[in-house]
């Protein structure tokens, strides 16, 4: 069994590649919930939903987020009533938030609701929120501390980031399925997806027990760099790295994951700065074929590390 | 100023007729909230919304409920996720429930939220929920007690009704605007719209102070019978009357409002059973012209009663 750690779009794409080539019972995707927030009174879980929509094939591949064929009639009407419409929730997407909120209020956990949604959408792989407890990614900026969506959507990543914190993380527990996966003897490898290391992967590592488990694991772990040619495919990773005084290189990514990974998968565009141990390949996932290609590359690299762990 | 007491569709139609012919500051519509319920975790107020959508001109005139051009993408997705889809909430309509629920949870009252929604939708007349406190219409049936929507939508009014009660009514207060309207010296008449007397008007009368105010008023009050030819235009009024051992006649309606009204407006189809004091006219409101016609008739009858109160 392979465990993948993922945030939103980039993570969901590699997770989908893995889902398409691994037997269905042999993949579990652990997903960041640090971006979860309450909007219009509803519990919105952007990253788990992006992974769920991608693995069910319901996602919009052109826009990169949300559901294919989505409409926004409700949000327009919310705007007409004076409600907040800066965060666009599609009509079909809203159903996920409405049902999740209702079930959370009825006492169910985020992870059990997610598992049920996945079953209903025909997803056989495990999609596991990192925790059932609230963890909130907050960005320190010269304008003060911003909640993730305020920074990411409302301010379009414009403020300079001077630090990141994960409110609630120290009091959070890994979700029950994650706990049992961390103890599983079926595990054969771990993949850190090409998600933002600071905003998507770090919150997962901040859940008590997870970083420890990764540093003590006995199976190989590789990360896929989210950078291509020193730039992020999507999102503020490269901008943030510069603001935090880091170079936008494979080495900086490897340093971020120091002690946790056995190797880094980087794009050909960054080959000149390869930082051993590295596996160089094409990491841009333009379509499902690209997702499958990268998944194959990652699995082969894990296999290689398993065969010669002292690489 | 005219006060109209209204439930859903029939009440909204006469209220709209009144709104179109009275100066905009001279109409207040007091609306039943006994049908309000929580669905999918959202606070749904069917009657206030029907009146609001009708007076804003956003209502679907063919279907008779909801908004024109409505879509149901969210509800279909809710069904796919295993959620309850027996009560159809349109995508635009959902915005009303989402915003109302969010604002109620933030501590605003139903009546202030309704007033703000009306302002945003361009409605100048007052639409006033009867109370900001929860009142729940419940129907006694041989199968046990049913909440209103369970009876009305889920069971399509099939169970025999042996009694009606309004849970919470004795502890409820009239909404603040209703309190000030009941004291207003600007009042010149009161209209009980052709809504179901037992399910739409009775809950308003059950709010402490309202029945008393109606019985002591010094301005004329008329009711419009919801029956045409002994049948209800819409809904279970006639069926319920039979089940409750009442005849479906103007007299039974007048008895229901005994001591509260000075006269009853009935349809020509029931002229043979006219029960004095009655005003006979065409009460079927097929379109906006029909709404305006009936509103004119009602206002003229009020005027007549004001001139010769001993009729």
Boltz contact constraints between the chains, C-beta under 6 A:
constraints:
  - contact:
      token1: [A, 40]
      token2: [B, 98]
      max_distance: 6.0
  - contact:
      token1: [A, 40]
      token2: [B, 102]
      max_distance: 6.0
  - contact:
      token1: [A, 41]
      token2: [B, 101]
      max_distance: 6.0
  - contact:
      token1: [A, 41]
      token2: [B, 102]
      max_distance: 6.0
  - contact:
      token1: [A, 41]
      token2: [B, 105]
      max_distance: 6.0
  - contact:
      token1: [A, 71]
      token2: [B, 73]
      max_distance: 6.0
  - contact:
      token1: [A, 73]
      token2: [B, 71]
      max_distance: 6.0
  - contact:
      token1: [A, 73]
      token2: [B, 91]
      max_distance: 6.0
  - contact:
      token1: [A, 73]
      token2: [B, 92]
      max_distance: 6.0
  - contact:
      token1: [A, 74]
      token2: [B, 91]
      max_distance: 6.0
  - contact:
      token1: [A, 74]
      token2: [B, 94]
      max_distance: 6.0
  - contact:
      token1: [A, 74]
      token2: [B, 95]
      max_distance: 6.0
  - contact:
      token1: [A, 77]
      token2: [B, 92]
      max_distance: 6.0
  - contact:
      token1: [A, 77]
      token2: [B, 95]
      max_distance: 6.0
  - contact:
      token1: [A, 78]
      token2: [B, 95]
      max_distance: 6.0
  - contact:
      token1: [A, 78]
      token2: [B, 99]
      max_distance: 6.0
  - contact:
      token1: [A, 81]
      token2: [B, 99]
      max_distance: 6.0
  - contact:
      token1: [A, 81]
      token2: [B, 117]
      max_distance: 6.0
  - contact:
      token1: [A, 81]
      token2: [B, 120]
      max_distance: 6.0
  - contact:
      token1: [A, 82]
      token2: [B, 120]
      max_distance: 6.0
  - contact:
      token1: [A, 83]
      token2: [B, 99]
      max_distance: 6.0
  - contact:
      token1: [A, 91]
      token2: [B, 73]
      max_distance: 6.0
  - contact:
      token1: [A, 91]
      token2: [B, 74]
      max_distance: 6.0
  - contact:
      token1: [A, 91]
      token2: [B, 91]
      max_distance: 6.0
  - contact:
      token1: [A, 92]
      token2: [B, 73]
      max_distance: 6.0
  - contact:
      token1: [A, 92]
      token2: [B, 77]
      max_distance: 6.0
  - contact:
      token1: [A, 94]
      token2: [B, 74]
      max_distance: 6.0
  - contact:
      token1: [A, 95]
      token2: [B, 74]
      max_distance: 6.0
  - contact:
      token1: [A, 95]
      token2: [B, 77]
      max_distance: 6.0
  - contact:
      token1: [A, 95]
      token2: [B, 78]
      max_distance: 6.0
  - contact:
      token1: [A, 95]
      token2: [B, 81]
      max_distance: 6.0
  - contact:
      token1: [A, 98]
      token2: [B, 40]
      max_distance: 6.0
  - contact:
      token1: [A, 99]
      token2: [B, 78]
      max_distance: 6.0
  - contact:
      token1: [A, 99]
      token2: [B, 81]
      max_distance: 6.0
  - contact:
      token1: [A, 99]
      token2: [B, 83]
      max_distance: 6.0
  - contact:
      token1: [A, 101]
      token2: [B, 41]
      max_distance: 6.0
  - contact:
      token1: [A, 102]
      token2: [B, 40]
      max_distance: 6.0
  - contact:
      token1: [A, 102]
      token2: [B, 41]
      max_distance: 6.0
  - contact:
      token1: [A, 105]
      token2: [B, 41]
      max_distance: 6.0
  - contact:
      token1: [A, 117]
      token2: [B, 81]
      max_distance: 6.0
  - contact:
      token1: [A, 120]
      token2: [B, 81]
      max_distance: 6.0
  - contact:
      token1: [A, 120]
      token2: [B, 82]
      max_distance: 6.0
